[in-house]
Amino acid sequence: MRTGPRELADILVAELAEVGYDTFEDNDEGFCAYIGEGDFNPDAVAEVMARYSGIGTLDYSHRIITRQNWNAEWEKNFQPLVIADKVSVRAPFHPKPEPIEYDIVIMPRMSFGTGHHETTALMIENQLGVDHAGKRVLDMGCGTGILAIMAAQLGAREVLAVDVEPWTVENAADNAAENHCTNIECRLGGVEVLEGEAPFDLILANINRNVLLEDMYAYAALLPTGCPILFSGFYQEDLALIEEEAKKHQLVFQSHLTKNNWVSAVFTKVA
């Protein structure tokens, strides 16, 4: 999508989020917005575009993105990554950098979460500042399982990694095995699969703004007083909305990190 001023792009991101788009990526011309093929409504998009057609430069198009062989794509394009000078994220065919404190080996297949996206890197950086030792951890929207693996390496007692895509859950399980993390359970589904679960000492939720707002009540119900929850998958201008919803569930804002307008925020459950 090509847009005029940055303010117009920010407005359109917010409007498109309201009609079901859940992932946004900036580029030189404006931004790309992503939505599940079954949720795409061209009339809703046209209505949003018409509403702002007189402001700046506005042009858009859409196409279906087919699933890719991420193994092949990664081998062609992926470069190893170091986060916060402590965490290495690499493929099995890359050598481990020295010295490094934490080393995560990931093959993404068709799953999101290699550490290269700002939200994943920010979540890992926030994880480094949170005590995981002996904790029971929930990773919602686990993607490749990278955050669950980080939790295990930081000393978590057990980790439940949940995602709605079958191939993603399989990928996360394979990556957990690759990293010798025997205490990670990978489970298919959404918030409904948490029913009957025991409380978690720490919750990680890197999804998107709409899902976080919709499901926050369920996360909060599984978080004891005094325990932290980390959110990401939204822009800085959405932090106020996240904080407003969090207050309804006794989740108090503590801090946040930003990169290229993306946010990872830390909240704590209060009585």
VENWO-V364898 format. One record per residue. D_CENTER is the distance of its C-alpha to the mean C-alpha in Angstrom with 1 decimal. Layout:
d_center=D_CENTER
d_center=D_CENTER
//
This chain:
d_center=22.4
d_center=24.9
d_center=25.2
d_center=27.6
d_center=26.8
d_center=23.3
d_center=24.0
d_center=24.4
d_center=21.1
d_center=19.4
d_center=21.5
d_center=20.7
d_center=17.0
d_center=17.6
d_center=20.2
d_center=18.3
d_center=15.5
d_center=18.4
d_center=19.6
d_center=16.5
d_center=14.5
d_center=10.8
d_center=9.6
d_center=11.9
d_center=13.1
d_center=16.1
d_center=19.2
d_center=22.8
d_center=24.0
d_center=21.4
d_center=18.1
d_center=16.8
d_center=15.3
d_center=14.1
d_center=15.1
d_center=16.2
d_center=19.8
d_center=21.2
d_center=19.8
d_center=21.1
d_center=24.1
d_center=26.0
d_center=28.2
d_center=25.4
d_center=24.2
d_center=27.8
d_center=28.4
d_center=25.7
d_center=27.0
d_center=30.6
d_center=29.9
d_center=29.1
d_center=31.3
d_center=33.8
d_center=31.4
d_center=31.1
d_center=30.3
d_center=28.3
d_center=28.0
d_center=25.5
d_center=25.5
d_center=23.4
d_center=23.3
d_center=21.9
d_center=19.8
d_center=21.0
d_center=19.1
d_center=19.8
d_center=20.9
d_center=18.0
d_center=20.3
d_center=22.9
d_center=20.7
d_center=19.2
d_center=22.8
d_center=23.9
d_center=21.3
d_center=19.1
d_center=20.2
d_center=19.5
d_center=17.4
d_center=18.1
d_center=15.9
d_center=17.9
d_center=21.0
d_center=20.2
d_center=17.5
d_center=18.4
d_center=16.0
d_center=18.4
d_center=19.7
d_center=22.7
d_center=25.1
d_center=24.3
d_center=26.3
d_center=24.9
d_center=25.4
d_center=27.8
d_center=27.6
d_center=24.1
d_center=23.1
d_center=20.1
d_center=19.8
d_center=17.0
d_center=18.1
d_center=15.7
d_center=16.8
d_center=14.1
d_center=16.5
d_center=14.8
d_center=11.3
d_center=8.1
d_center=7.3
d_center=10.6
d_center=10.1
d_center=11.5
d_center=8.8
d_center=9.1
d_center=5.7
d_center=5.9
d_center=9.6
d_center=9.5
d_center=8.0
d_center=10.6
d_center=13.1
d_center=12.8
d_center=13.2
d_center=16.4
d_center=17.8
d_center=17.4
d_center=20.0
d_center=18.9
d_center=22.5
d_center=23.6
d_center=20.7
d_center=19.4
d_center=15.6
d_center=13.2
d_center=9.7
d_center=8.5
d_center=6.6
d_center=7.6
d_center=7.9
d_center=10.5
d_center=10.7
d_center=10.4
d_center=9.3
d_center=11.9
d_center=14.3
d_center=13.9
d_center=14.7
d_center=17.7
d_center=18.9
d_center=18.9
d_center=21.2
d_center=19.5
d_center=22.1
d_center=20.0
d_center=16.5
d_center=15.5
d_center=12.5
d_center=12.0
d_center=10.9
d_center=13.0
d_center=14.0
d_center=17.0
d_center=16.7
d_center=13.1
d_center=14.6
d_center=17.5
d_center=15.7
d_center=13.9
d_center=17.4
d_center=19.1
d_center=16.9
d_center=17.6
d_center=21.2
d_center=21.2
d_center=20.3
d_center=22.8
d_center=20.6
d_center=22.8
d_center=21.2
d_center=18.0
d_center=18.3
d_center=16.1
d_center=16.6
d_center=16.3
d_center=15.7
d_center=14.0
d_center=15.0
d_center=18.6
d_center=18.5
d_center=18.2
d_center=21.7
d_center=24.2
d_center=21.9
d_center=23.1
d_center=21.4
d_center=18.7
d_center=19.2
d_center=15.6
d_center=12.5
d_center=8.8
d_center=6.5
d_center=2.8
d_center=4.1
d_center=6.7
d_center=9.8
d_center=12.2
d_center=10.8
d_center=10.2
d_center=13.8
d_center=15.2
d_center=14.2
d_center=14.4
d_center=18.0
d_center=17.3
d_center=15.1
d_center=17.7
d_center=20.5
d_center=19.4
d_center=19.1
d_center=22.6
d_center=24.0
d_center=23.2
d_center=19.9
d_center=16.6
d_center=13.2
d_center=10.2
d_center=7.9
d_center=5.5
d_center=4.7
d_center=8.5
d_center=11.7
d_center=14.2
d_center=16.6
d_center=14.5
d_center=14.5
d_center=17.9
d_center=16.9
d_center=14.3
d_center=17.1
d_center=19.7
d_center=18.1
d_center=17.4
d_center=21.1
d_center=22.2
d_center=20.8
d_center=22.2
d_center=18.9
d_center=20.1
d_center=18.2
d_center=18.9
d_center=17.3
d_center=14.5
d_center=13.8
d_center=13.5
d_center=13.6
d_center=14.8
d_center=14.2
d_center=10.4
d_center=10.1
d_center=9.0
d_center=11.7
d_center=13.7
d_center=15.8
d_center=18.7
d_center=20.5
d_center=24.1
d_center=27.1
//
